[in-house]
């Protein structure tokens, strides 16, 4: 009896204590954010093979699943259900991994020779490119001699600075580059080793996917109430839908943009067609800012060869970005994240500032997940109070919620209110 009497007080005490501890941890994280970020980087570096394996498995699972569904009904029935499933899964895993390796090899074989050739061409023909750009500027400003002299002087100073930097500063850094070459080779070797181990880990993830899923569900139902566990599973399912739809959609969208860019640049006879197309396609994975990030270095490469073609390229990229943003992107992605343009920009800037290139890519689906959770909580609270849940109802100008009828009504000024409402507000005249 005494135990039941003090049981609510014990619960409240534990709740207050946990809240107090969470507040302390939160302020500690804010004060030690740089140290925590460094610690997170260290842990990420140690677990990078596991992260690579999970990422590879997550990206390739749709391919494995399609191959498995295609092969399963076509395998002989005499093999048995379990053996047929294992065989179809194994063939799907091997096929997906071979496809990934083939894509990587093709991209490297296309980009690496083009990149080396581009660097050698820029170094060998630097003076010619400088003269070409200078002549173009002179012709463009022929009707304005004063502006022409200013632009020519500024360009000559820039060209002289670049020439001195290449001959003096750049060459003086050769020793530094040679000294750091060993560490760079070690870093590349470590990356390749982690990637290979990640491929092996991904195979285990593929094979144990159902086991991991079952263990996680069993843990949820053991810790939480069934209703709470079901809500958590629903949020995870929707999060997987957001991440999977966004990432796979962006990869397909970027592939289409890269192919279109290659075809159009080949027709326009642009220089460095393969390299520019790959750069534009890869950076297109970043929402909103991606096309411009890829267009800036590409435009510079084309500018040193032909300023006229550079202008054509810039116009082409603007047209391609409009086509992607209004036709191709919405068709493939749809409303996979549920975010408005403002929150997309906000999440990209925040994620890019904190975690770099990876943050710019993953911040949008992460923000989409948080947005979905917040939306569910808000709508749940509104439904409990029998309030409208549609945002458009609250967005009307001059509309407020009547606390008595729980309906949205048109707000009026105090002097226009009926006497009854004026009495209720304590402003009887």
KOLLOLUM-42487 format. One record per residue (C-alpha): x, y, z; residue in three letters; residue number from 0. Coordinates in pm, 1 decimal, always signed. Layout:
BEGIN
       c1       c2       c3 res   n
        X        Y        Z ala NUM
...
This chain:
BEGIN
       c1       c2       c3 res   n
     +0.0     +0.0     +0.0 unk   0
   +275.7   +241.5    +98.1 unk   1
   +470.7   +146.7   -211.5 unk   2
   +175.5   +225.2   -440.8 unk   3
   +122.1   +554.2   -259.6 unk   4
   +472.6   +685.3   -329.2 unk   5
   +505.1   +531.1   -675.0 unk   6
   +386.0   +846.3   -868.7 unk   7
   +633.4  +1061.2   -674.3 unk   8
   +916.5   +824.0   -763.6 unk   9
   +821.0   +845.2  -1130.7 unk  10
   +809.8  +1223.0  -1120.7 unk  11
  +1146.1  +1231.7   -944.1 unk  12
  +1304.5  +1006.6  -1207.0 unk  13
  +1152.0  +1217.7  -1485.2 unk  14
  +1283.6  +1543.1  -1336.9 unk  15
  +1626.2  +1387.1  -1287.6 unk  16
  +1640.9  +1264.3  -1648.3 unk  17
  +1531.6  +1603.0  -1780.8 unk  18
  +1799.9  +1771.4  -1569.5 unk  19
  +2064.7  +1529.5  -1701.0 unk  20
  +1955.3  +1584.8  -2062.5 unk  21
  +1980.7  +1962.6  -2017.9 unk  22
  +2333.2  +1929.3  -1879.4 unk  23
  +2435.1  +1702.0  -2167.4 unk  24
  +2282.5  +1940.8  -2420.4 unk  25
  +2474.0  +2243.2  -2290.5 unk  26
  +2790.0  +2032.4  -2264.5 unk  27
  +2752.8  +1935.8  -2632.1 unk  28
  +2710.3  +2301.1  -2728.4 unk  29
  +3018.3  +2409.2  -2533.0 unk  30
  +3232.0  +2118.4  -2656.5 unk  31
  +3098.1  +2095.7  -3009.7 unk  32
  +3440.6  +2107.5  -3178.0 unk  33
  +3578.5  +1832.1  -2952.0 unk  34
  +3269.0  +1619.4  -3005.9 unk  35
  +3296.0  +1672.8  -3381.2 unk  36
  +3660.0  +1560.4  -3372.6 unk  37
  +3564.0  +1256.1  -3163.7 unk  38
  +3286.3  +1174.9  -3408.5 unk  39
  +3536.2  +1202.1  -3694.5 unk  40
  +3770.5   +960.1  -3520.0 unk  41
  +3494.0   +708.7  -3455.0 unk  42
  +3373.5   +746.9  -3815.2 unk  43
  +3725.8   +680.9  -3941.8 unk  44
  +3752.1   +364.2  -3734.8 unk  45
  +3411.1   +238.6  -3842.5 unk  46
  +3444.3   +354.2  -4204.9 unk  47
  +3446.2     -4.4  -4346.6 unk  48
  +3118.7    -74.2  -4163.7 unk  49
  +2973.3   +256.5  -4286.3 unk  50
  +3084.1   +180.2  -4641.8 unk  51
  +2928.4   -165.4  -4621.1 unk  52
  +2593.9    -36.6  -4491.8 unk  53
  +2589.5   +242.8  -4751.6 unk  54
  +2670.0     +3.5  -5037.9 unk  55
  +2405.8   -243.1  -4919.8 unk  56
  +2145.1    +32.1  -4884.0 unk  57
  +2211.7   +173.3  -5232.0 unk  58
  +2227.9   -163.2  -5407.9 unk  59
  +1938.5   -333.4  -5227.8 unk  60
  +1672.6   -220.6  -5485.2 unk  61
  +1880.7   -385.3  -5761.5 unk  62
  +1929.3   -702.2  -5556.2 unk  63
  +1557.4   -713.7  -5477.3 unk  64
  +1456.6   -676.1  -5842.9 unk  65
  +1696.0   -951.3  -5952.6 unk  66
  +1571.0  -1177.5  -5672.6 unk  67
  +1206.6  -1120.7  -5763.4 unk  68
  +1285.8  -1185.1  -6130.1 unk  69
  +1475.0  -1511.1  -6069.7 unk  70
  +1273.4  -1664.0  -5784.2 unk  71
   +969.6  -1781.2  -5988.2 unk  72
  +1195.5  -1898.1  -6275.1 unk  73
  +1415.3  -2133.9  -6075.6 unk  74
  +1316.8  -2503.8  -6075.6 unk  75
  +1065.3  -2594.5  -5804.7 unk  76
  +1254.5  -2916.3  -5723.7 unk  77
  +1528.1  -2709.9  -5556.6 unk  78
  +1298.7  -2621.2  -5270.1 unk  79
  +1178.3  -2283.1  -5146.4 unk  80
  +1473.9  -2210.4  -4918.8 unk  81
  +1738.7  -2301.3  -5176.4 unk  82
  +1561.5  -2102.3  -5446.5 unk  83
  +1554.6  -1795.3  -5223.0 unk  84
  +1921.8  -1832.1  -5132.9 unk  85
  +2024.6  -1881.5  -5496.2 unk  86
  +1823.1  -1586.1  -5622.8 unk  87
  +1958.6  -1368.1  -5341.0 unk  88
  +2318.5  -1474.5  -5412.3 unk  89
  +2284.4  -1407.6  -5784.4 unk  90
  +2125.9  -1070.6  -5708.0 unk  91
  +2411.1   -973.2  -5474.2 unk  92
  +2678.9  -1075.0  -5723.8 unk  93
  +2498.5   -899.2  -6009.5 unk  94
  +2453.3   -574.6  -5814.9 unk  95
  +2815.3   -566.7  -5696.9 unk  96
  +2946.4   -640.8  -6048.3 unk  97
  +2727.3   -361.6  -6186.1 unk  98
  +2863.1   -116.4  -5926.0 unk  99
  +3225.9   -214.0  -6000.2 unk 100
  +3162.1   -186.5  -6374.7 unk 101
  +3020.2   +164.7  -6337.3 unk 102
  +3318.4   +272.8  -6124.3 unk 103
  +3570.5   +128.2  -6370.5 unk 104
  +3397.3   +291.3  -6668.5 unk 105
  +3387.3   +631.8  -6496.6 unk 106
  +3754.3   +612.2  -6397.2 unk 107
  +3859.9   +499.3  -6744.6 unk 108
  +3665.1   +787.4  -6897.2 unk 109
  +3755.1  +1065.1  -6654.2 unk 110
  +4117.5   +990.5  -6558.3 unk 111
  +4271.2  +1010.2  -6909.7 unk 112
  +4059.3  +1315.4  -6986.3 unk 113
  +4169.6  +1482.1  -6661.8 unk 114
  +4539.5  +1414.6  -6728.9 unk 115
  +4505.9  +1539.4  -7086.1 unk 116
  +4327.0  +1853.7  -6964.6 unk 117
  +4599.9  +1937.9  -6713.2 unk 118
  +4878.4  +1880.0  -6965.7 unk 119
  +4699.1  +2089.1  -7227.5 unk 120
  +4645.5  +2376.9  -6985.7 unk 121
  +5010.6  +2374.7  -6880.3 unk 122
  +5151.0  +2351.6  -7234.3 unk 123
  +4916.3  +2607.6  -7395.3 unk 124
  +4883.0  +2853.8  -7108.2 unk 125
  +5034.8  +3147.7  -7299.3 unk 126
  +4813.9  +3077.5  -7601.6 unk 127
  +4500.6  +3072.9  -7385.9 unk 128
  +4600.7  +3399.8  -7220.4 unk 129
  +4645.0  +3562.7  -7561.4 unk 130
  +4309.1  +3425.5  -7680.9 unk 131
  +4120.7  +3567.0  -7382.8 unk 132
  +4304.2  +3899.6  -7410.5 unk 133
  +4216.4  +3935.0  -7779.9 unk 134
  +3854.8  +3849.3  -7704.4 unk 135
  +3834.8  +4115.4  -7432.6 unk 136
  +3997.1  +4371.3  -7666.8 unk 137
  +3747.9  +4297.3  -7941.3 unk 138
  +3455.9  +4308.0  -7700.9 unk 139
  +3557.1  +4651.7  -7567.2 unk 140
  +3677.2  +4799.4  -7896.3 unk 141
  +3421.9  +5081.4  -7881.2 unk 142
  +3534.2  +5184.1  -7529.2 unk 143
  +3911.6  +5254.8  -7535.1 unk 144
  +3931.0  +5365.5  -7172.7 unk 145
  +3752.8  +5056.3  -7037.6 unk 146
  +3962.0  +4847.3  -7278.7 unk 147
  +4286.9  +4985.7  -7135.6 unk 148
  +4169.7  +4922.5  -6778.3 unk 149
  +4056.2  +4567.9  -6857.5 unk 150
  +4377.4  +4492.0  -7051.8 unk 151
  +4593.4  +4622.2  -6765.0 unk 152
  +4400.4  +4417.7  -6509.9 unk 153
  +4418.0  +4107.2  -6726.7 unk 154
  +4793.0  +4152.6  -6788.8 unk 155
  +4849.4  +4179.6  -6413.9 unk 156
  +4643.9  +3866.5  -6354.6 unk 157
  +4830.4  +3676.3  -6626.4 unk 158
  +5166.8  +3792.2  -6487.0 unk 159
  +5066.2  +3683.8  -6137.5 unk 160
  +4956.2  +3340.7  -6262.7 unk 161
  +5277.6  +3299.3  -6460.8 unk 162
  +5493.2  +3393.1  -6160.6 unk 163
  +5290.0  +3162.3  -5937.8 unk 164
  +5337.6  +2870.1  -6177.9 unk 165
  +5711.0  +2931.2  -6224.5 unk 166
  +5801.5  +3026.5  -5866.9 unk 167
  +5548.1  +2934.6  -5602.1 unk 168
  +5416.2  +2620.2  -5769.1 unk 169
  +5762.5  +2484.1  -5845.5 unk 170
  +5881.0  +2569.4  -5496.4 unk 171
  +5603.4  +2350.5  -5359.5 unk 172
  +5729.4  +2044.8  -5546.9 unk 173
  +5934.8  +1936.3  -5246.2 unk 174
  +5631.6  +1971.3  -5023.9 unk 175
  +5425.1  +1769.5  -5271.7 unk 176
  +5691.4  +1498.8  -5291.8 unk 177
  +5715.4  +1489.7  -4912.9 unk 178
  +5340.7  +1452.7  -4880.0 unk 179
  +5319.1  +1198.9  -5160.3 unk 180
  +5384.2   +908.9  -4923.4 unk 181
  +5101.9  +1010.5  -4690.9 unk 182
  +4873.6  +1060.4  -4992.6 unk 183
  +4953.5   +712.5  -5120.6 unk 184
  +4885.2   +571.5  -4774.1 unk 185
  +4553.1   +759.0  -4760.4 unk 186
  +4450.9   +626.1  -5102.3 unk 187
  +4555.0   +273.5  -5004.6 unk 188
  +4358.9   +301.4  -4678.7 unk 189
  +4053.2   +426.2  -4869.4 unk 190
  +4073.2   +137.1  -5116.1 unk 191
  +4116.3   -111.2  -4831.1 unk 192
  +3815.1    +30.6  -4646.0 unk 193
  +3611.2    +19.6  -4967.0 unk 194
  +3703.3   -345.2  -5032.9 unk 195
  +3621.6   -438.6  -4672.0 unk 196
  +3298.4   -239.3  -4711.5 unk 197
  +3202.5   -457.0  -5009.7 unk 198
  +3259.5   -767.8  -4795.9 unk 199
  +3055.2   -614.8  -4511.4 unk 200
  +2774.7   -531.2  -4755.3 unk 201
  +2747.8   -900.3  -4847.2 unk 202
  +2693.0   -987.2  -4480.2 unk 203
  +2436.6   -706.7  -4455.2 unk 204
  +2250.3   -843.5  -4758.7 unk 205
  +2245.5  -1196.4  -4619.6 unk 206
  +2150.5  -1090.7  -4263.4 unk 207
  +1897.8   -822.2  -4357.3 unk 208
  +1592.9  -1017.8  -4238.1 unk 209
  +1771.1  -1124.6  -3919.0 unk 210
  +1868.3   -766.6  -3832.8 unk 211
  +1514.6   -648.8  -3904.1 unk 212
  +1363.2   -916.5  -3680.9 unk 213
  +1605.5   -846.2  -3395.4 unk 214
  +1534.3   -474.2  -3410.1 unk 215
  +1156.4   -528.1  -3401.7 unk 216
  +1190.3   -772.9  -3113.7 unk 217
  +1390.8   -513.3  -2919.6 unk 218
  +1131.9   -242.3  -2988.8 unk 219
   +839.1   -451.3  -2867.0 unk 220
  +1038.8   -554.8  -2559.2 unk 221
  +1118.1   -194.1  -2458.7 unk 222
   +810.6     +2.0  -2573.7 unk 223
   +439.2    -49.3  -2565.2 unk 224
   +290.8   -202.4  -2883.9 unk 225
   +130.5   +127.2  -2990.9 unk 226
   +457.7   +317.4  -2942.0 unk 227
   +660.5    +49.5  -3119.3 unk 228
   +421.1    +59.1  -3414.6 unk 229
   +460.5   +438.1  -3437.9 unk 230
   +841.6   +406.0  -3431.0 unk 231
   +832.8   +140.6  -3704.4 unk 232
   +603.5   +359.3  -3914.1 unk 233
   +843.3   +655.2  -3878.5 unk 234
  +1139.0   +431.8  -3973.3 unk 235
   +948.4   +299.2  -4275.0 unk 236
   +865.2   +651.6  -4388.7 unk 237
  +1225.8   +762.2  -4327.6 unk 238
  +1348.2   +475.0  -4543.0 unk 239
  +1103.3   +583.8  -4810.7 unk 240
  +1236.3   +941.0  -4795.0 unk 241
  +1603.6   +839.3  -4803.1 unk 242
  +1564.0   +566.9  -5062.4 unk 243
  +1342.7   +772.1  -5291.8 unk 244
  +1561.7  +1080.1  -5268.8 unk 245
  +1904.1   +915.0  -5308.6 unk 246
  +1807.4   +669.7  -5584.0 unk 247
  +1607.7   +942.5  -5758.3 unk 248
  +1897.9  +1191.1  -5744.8 unk 249
  +2141.6   +930.1  -5878.9 unk 250
  +1908.8   +853.1  -6171.3 unk 251
  +1845.5  +1223.4  -6227.3 unk 252
  +2220.1  +1299.6  -6226.6 unk 253
  +2285.6  +1013.6  -6468.9 unk 254
  +2026.2  +1151.1  -6710.4 unk 255
  +2166.4  +1504.6  -6677.3 unk 256
  +2521.4  +1379.6  -6739.1 unk 257
  +2415.3  +1190.4  -7053.0 unk 258
  +2215.1  +1486.7  -7184.9 unk 259
  +2508.3  +1717.4  -7114.4 unk 260
  +2747.6  +1485.7  -7300.7 unk 261
  +2518.1  +1460.2  -7605.5 unk 262
  +2453.6  +1834.6  -7625.6 unk 263
  +2818.9  +1931.8  -7568.9 unk 264
  +2924.3  +1685.6  -7838.0 unk 265
  +2677.6  +1844.2  -8080.9 unk 266
  +2804.3  +2192.8  -7987.3 unk 267
  +3166.6  +2068.4  -8028.3 unk 268
  +3271.7  +2188.8  -7682.7 unk 269
  +3618.2  +2107.5  -7544.9 unk 270
  +3663.5  +1860.1  -7259.2 unk 271
  +3320.9  +1709.0  -7327.3 unk 272
  +3361.4  +1393.6  -7117.5 unk 273
  +3520.6  +1567.0  -6819.4 unk 274
  +3265.8  +1851.1  -6812.1 unk 275
  +2973.1  +1608.1  -6844.9 unk 276
  +3097.1  +1394.4  -6555.4 unk 277
  +3154.4  +1702.4  -6336.6 unk 278
  +2806.5  +1838.3  -6413.6 unk 279
  +2643.9  +1498.4  -6355.3 unk 280
  +2822.3  +1427.3  -6025.6 unk 281
  +2762.4  +1771.0  -5874.8 unk 282
  +2396.9  +1752.9  -5979.5 unk 283
  +2350.0  +1508.1  -5690.0 unk 284
  +2358.1  +1816.4  -5463.7 unk 285
  +2009.9  +1973.1  -5472.0 unk 286
  +1963.5  +2334.0  -5582.4 unk 287
  +2331.9  +2440.1  -5577.4 unk 288
  +2472.1  +2134.3  -5758.1 unk 289
  +2438.7  +2252.2  -6121.4 unk 290
  +2608.0  +2583.0  -6041.2 unk 291
  +2887.8  +2416.7  -5840.8 unk 292
  +2969.1  +2195.7  -6138.5 unk 293
  +2924.6  +2472.4  -6396.8 unk 294
  +3182.0  +2714.1  -6247.6 unk 295
  +3500.8  +2503.3  -6295.8 unk 296
  +3366.1  +2366.6  -6623.2 unk 297
  +3303.8  +2716.4  -6756.4 unk 298
  +3657.8  +2817.9  -6657.1 unk 299
  +3805.9  +2523.9  -6849.6 unk 300
  +3610.0  +2618.4  -7159.3 unk 301
  +3686.0  +2990.5  -7114.7 unk 302
  +4061.6  +2945.5  -7152.2 unk 303
  +4003.0  +2764.7  -7480.8 unk 304
  +3725.5  +2977.1  -7632.3 unk 305
  +3538.7  +3262.6  -7458.2 unk 306
  +3257.1  +3241.2  -7714.1 unk 307
  +3201.6  +2872.7  -7638.4 unk 308
  +3211.0  +2956.6  -7267.3 unk 309
  +2915.3  +3193.1  -7310.7 unk 310
  +2728.7  +2925.8  -7506.2 unk 311
  +2806.4  +2672.7  -7232.8 unk 312
  +2675.5  +2903.2  -6957.3 unk 313
  +2349.7  +2957.4  -7149.1 unk 314
  +2322.8  +2582.3  -7208.3 unk 315
  +2373.0  +2503.3  -6835.9 unk 316
  +2101.6  +2754.2  -6740.1 unk 317
  +1859.8  +2590.6  -6986.8 unk 318
  +1956.9  +2240.2  -6868.4 unk 319
  +1908.8  +2341.3  -6505.4 unk 320
  +1560.9  +2474.4  -6582.2 unk 321
  +1469.2  +2152.4  -6762.6 unk 322
  +1600.1  +1946.2  -6472.1 unk 323
  +1434.7  +2159.2  -6204.7 unk 324
  +1094.7  +2180.9  -6372.0 unk 325
  +1060.4  +1858.7  -6573.5 unk 326
  +1314.5  +1580.8  -6507.7 unk 327
  +1364.6  +1628.7  -6131.8 unk 328
   +995.7  +1655.2  -6031.4 unk 329
   +908.5  +1359.7  -6257.6 unk 330
  +1168.1  +1131.6  -6094.7 unk 331
  +1170.6  +1258.8  -5736.6 unk 332
   +817.4  +1390.9  -5701.9 unk 333
   +758.9  +1515.9  -5346.7 unk 334
   +979.4  +1251.7  -5185.5 unk 335
  +1097.1  +1470.0  -4895.6 unk 336
   +789.1  +1690.0  -4844.0 unk 337
  +1009.5  +1997.7  -4793.5 unk 338
   +951.3  +2342.4  -4937.2 unk 339
  +1224.9  +2524.5  -5128.9 unk 340
  +1317.5  +2731.2  -4823.3 unk 341
  +1384.3  +2425.8  -4604.9 unk 342
  +1580.4  +2258.5  -4885.8 unk 343
  +1813.9  +2559.4  -4906.8 unk 344
  +1833.2  +2582.1  -4527.6 unk 345
  +1923.1  +2214.1  -4486.8 unk 346
  +2185.9  +2225.5  -4765.6 unk 347
  +2361.5  +2529.2  -4616.6 unk 348
  +2354.0  +2385.6  -4264.7 unk 349
  +2461.7  +2035.3  -4367.4 unk 350
  +2733.1  +2163.0  -4600.5 unk 351
  +2871.0  +2395.2  -4334.4 unk 352
  +2888.2  +2119.1  -4072.2 unk 353
  +2977.1  +1808.2  -4273.0 unk 354
  +3097.2  +1925.3  -4614.8 unk 355
  +3001.0  +1755.0  -4941.4 unk 356
  +2832.8  +1455.9  -4774.3 unk 357
  +2632.4  +1692.6  -4555.9 unk 358
  +2503.2  +1880.9  -4859.0 unk 359
  +2371.0  +1555.4  -5007.7 unk 360
  +2228.5  +1387.6  -4696.3 unk 361
  +2098.0  +1699.5  -4521.7 unk 362
  +1785.8  +1717.5  -4740.0 unk 363
  +1649.1  +1367.8  -4659.0 unk 364
  +1753.1  +1408.3  -4292.5 unk 365
  +1563.6  +1736.0  -4273.6 unk 366
  +1272.4  +1564.1  -4449.3 unk 367
  +1262.8  +1297.7  -4176.4 unk 368
  +1262.2  +1558.8  -3896.5 unk 369
   +993.5  +1752.7  -4081.2 unk 370
   +777.8  +1440.1  -4106.5 unk 371
   +818.8  +1363.1  -3733.9 unk 372
   +734.5  +1722.3  -3634.9 unk 373
   +434.4  +1718.4  -3868.2 unk 374
   +299.6  +1398.9  -3710.8 unk 375
   +341.3  +1534.7  -3358.0 unk 376
   +169.2  +1864.4  -3441.6 unk 377
   -120.1  +1696.7  -3623.0 unk 378
   -159.6  +1447.7  -3335.4 unk 379
   -187.2  +1728.9  -3081.0 unk 380
   -436.0  +1915.4  -3301.4 unk 381
   -651.2  +1604.2  -3347.3 unk 382
   -661.5  +1549.8  -2970.0 unk 383
   -802.2  +1900.7  -2932.9 unk 384
  -1038.5  +1853.5  -3231.9 unk 385
   -868.5  +2138.7  -3419.5 unk 386
   -827.4  +2152.7  -3800.5 unk 387
   -501.4  +1996.5  -3923.3 unk 388
   -473.0  +2147.7  -4271.7 unk 389
   -207.3  +2420.4  -4291.5 unk 390
   -394.2  +2609.8  -4562.2 unk 391
   -681.2  +2672.3  -4319.4 unk 392
   -452.3  +2853.1  -4077.4 unk 393
   -276.9  +3044.7  -4354.6 unk 394
   -574.8  +3264.1  -4439.4 unk 395
   -527.0  +3626.2  -4341.6 unk 396
   -728.6  +3743.1  -4041.9 unk 397
   -844.3  +3393.1  -3939.3 unk 398
   -830.4  +3278.4  -3575.9 unk 399
   -952.0  +2971.3  -3387.7 unk 400
  -1266.4  +3000.4  -3177.3 unk 401
  -1187.3  +2827.5  -2842.0 unk 402
  -1555.2  +2739.1  -2786.3 unk 403
  -1655.6  +2589.5  -3122.1 unk 404
  -1299.7  +2482.5  -3216.1 unk 405
  -1350.2  +2617.0  -3567.4 unk 406
  -1164.2  +2879.9  -3765.1 unk 407
  -1344.8  +3213.2  -3776.4 unk 408
  -1280.6  +3557.0  -3921.5 unk 409
  -1110.5  +3783.2  -3667.7 unk 410
  -1272.3  +4121.7  -3600.0 unk 411
  -1151.2  +4431.6  -3422.5 unk 412
  -1244.1  +4485.9  -3057.0 unk 413
  -1488.5  +4765.9  -3128.7 unk 414
  -1668.1  +4545.4  -3384.1 unk 415
  -1723.5  +4256.4  -3140.2 unk 416
  -2072.7  +4186.5  -3001.9 unk 417
  -2134.9  +4293.9  -2641.5 unk 418
  -2118.8  +3930.7  -2522.2 unk 419
  -1762.9  +3886.7  -2649.9 unk 420
  -1664.4  +4225.9  -2508.4 unk 421
  -1786.2  +4116.5  -2162.0 unk 422
  -1596.4  +3788.9  -2193.4 unk 423
  -1275.1  +3982.3  -2255.0 unk 424
  -1342.0  +4209.0  -1957.7 unk 425
  -1393.3  +4517.9  -2173.0 unk 426
  -1757.4  +4600.4  -2119.9 unk 427
  -1849.4  +4950.2  -2236.8 unk 428
